[in-house]
Amino acid sequence: MNDLKGILRLTTAMFLFVGLLGIWIGGCQTQEQKVEKLISKLQHKNPKIRQTAVVALTRTGKDAVPALIQALQDKGRGVRASAAGALGSIGKDATDATPALIKTLQDPEALKAVEEYQSRQ
């Protein structure tokens, strides 16, 4: 019975170690590396992946503003709408995006995408 408890303790310790090691390795990316990885996903051929990357970039704050400005010109309506929403969520740290947002609002197709985005929120 003691052998069984020892094996159980050893197995539990091993799973904890592997889990903590995985968490540590996953968290070793710098903020810049995370942003670069997400920005690279903005070039993906699947618009859903590009849109997901835009939404994730919202959490990175002002570091993502240049990429989000570029995303305002994406061919996918959902990507453009998400980029506009993301820039709005970033707020005053995204003031560099004002001219691009104004240009977007002048495009009837882009305006439809923004309205659709807002209706889903």
C-alpha positions in Angstrom: 0.0 0.0 0.0 2.9 2.4 0.8 4.4 1.6 -2.6 1.1 2.7 -4.2 1.1 6.0 -2.3 4.7 6.6 -3.3 3.9 6.0 -6.9 0.9 8.3 -6.7 2.9 11.1 -5.1 5.7 10.7 -7.7 3.2 10.8 -10.5 1.4 13.9 -9.1 4.7 15.7 -8.6 5.7 14.8 -12.2 2.5 16.2 -13.6 2.8 19.4 -11.6 6.4 19.8 -12.7 5.5 19.3 -16.4 2.5 21.6 -16.1 4.5 24.4 -14.4 7.3 24.0 -17.0 4.8 24.4 -19.8 3.3 27.5 -18.2 6.8 29.0 -17.7 7.9 28.2 -21.3 4.7 29.6 -22.7 5.0 32.8 -20.8 8.6 33.5 -21.8 7.7 35.6 -24.9 8.2 39.3 -24.6 5.3 41.7 -25.3 7.1 42.6 -28.6 7.3 39.0 -29.6 3.6 38.4 -29.0 2.7 41.6 -31.0 5.0 40.5 -33.9 3.4 37.0 -33.9 -0.1 38.5 -34.0 0.9 41.0 -36.7 2.2 38.2 -38.8 -1.2 36.6 -38.6 -2.7 39.7 -40.2 -1.2 38.4 -43.5 -2.9 35.0 -43.3 -5.2 34.1 -46.2 -8.1 33.1 -43.9 -10.0 36.3 -42.9 -11.2 34.7 -39.7 -7.6 34.2 -38.5 -6.9 37.8 -39.5 -9.9 39.0 -37.6 -9.0 37.0 -34.5 -5.5 38.5 -34.6 -7.0 42.0 -34.8 -9.1 41.3 -31.7 -6.1 39.9 -29.8 -4.0 42.9 -30.8 -6.6 45.1 -28.9 -5.2 43.7 -25.6 -1.6 44.8 -26.5 -2.5 48.5 -26.5 -0.7 51.2 -28.4 2.0 48.9 -29.7 -0.6 47.5 -32.0 -1.9 50.8 -33.4 0.2 50.8 -36.7 -0.9 47.2 -37.5 -4.5 48.0 -36.7 -4.3 51.1 -39.0 -3.2 48.7 -41.8 -6.0 46.3 -40.9 -8.5 49.1 -41.6 -7.6 48.5 -45.3 -8.0 44.7 -45.2 -10.2 43.2 -47.9 -12.3 41.4 -45.3 -15.2 43.5 -43.9 -15.0 41.7 -40.6 -11.3 42.4 -40.3 -11.8 46.1 -41.0 -14.7 46.3 -38.6 -12.7 44.6 -35.9 -9.8 46.9 -36.5 -12.0 50.0 -36.1 -13.5 48.5 -32.9 -10.0 47.6 -31.6 -8.7 51.1 -32.1 -11.8 52.5 -30.3 -11.1 50.1 -27.4 -7.5 51.2 -27.2 -8.8 54.8 -26.8 -6.6 57.8 -26.5 -3.4 55.7 -27.1 -4.7 55.2 -30.7 -5.0 58.9 -31.6 -2.5 58.3 -34.5 -5.3 56.3 -36.1 -7.7 59.2 -36.4 -6.9 60.1 -40.1 -7.2 56.4 -41.1 -10.5 56.1 -39.2 -11.9 59.2 -40.9 -10.9 57.8 -44.3 -12.6 54.5 -43.3 -15.8 56.3 -42.4 -15.8 58.0 -45.8 -15.9 54.6 -47.5 -19.5 53.3 -47.7 -18.4 49.6 -47.7 -16.2 50.1 -44.7 -19.0 52.0 -42.9 -21.3 49.0 -43.3 -18.6 46.8 -41.8 -18.3 49.1 -38.8 -22.1 49.2 -38.3 -22.3 45.4 -38.4 -19.5 45.2 -35.8 -21.3 47.6 -33.5 -24.6 45.7 -33.9 -22.8 42.5 -32.6 -21.4 44.2 -29.5 
